[in-house]
Amino acid sequence: MSQIKQPTLILHGVKDQTVPFAVAEALHKGIKNSKLVPFENSGHGVFYDEKDKYNQEILNFVNKK
């Protein structure tokens, strides 16, 4: 992970039982220029459970100046 140099957005459901939230925290810690956005009300399908927040976070990240 230390070789990743690009800004990285990590979107992860706190209630995910397939891939625990701790995995997202480890990714965030290992990728220097990353942003972790926890989805408090989601499991594994953040794009479905919280689609408006999901879309907004992507737009915010892409449009970041």
C-alpha positions, -999 to +999 in steps of 0.1 A: +000+000+000+029+024+006+035+024-032+001+041-039+009+078-045-025+089-059-052+105-038-075+076-027-111+077-015-122+049+008-159+046+013-169+019+037-200+008+057-194+006+094-219-022+097-202-043+069-201-079+080-185-091+048-154-069+050-151-054+085-146-017+089-112-024+104-100-033+069-109+002+057-091+017+086-060-003+078-062+008+041-065+044+052-035+040+075-014+024+048-023+047+019-006+081+026-029+104+006-062+087+014-095+099+028-117+075+047-155+082+048-174+059+072-210+052+063-227+048+097-259+033+084-245+009+058-232-026+055-215-039+025-236-020+000-229+017+007-238+026-029-273+012-023-279+019+014-268+056+013-267+064-024-271+101-020-242+104+005-221+080-017-226+101-048-219+133-030-187+120-014-174+110-049-183+143-063-166+162-034-135+141-039-133+144-076-140+182-075-116+188-047-093+217-055 
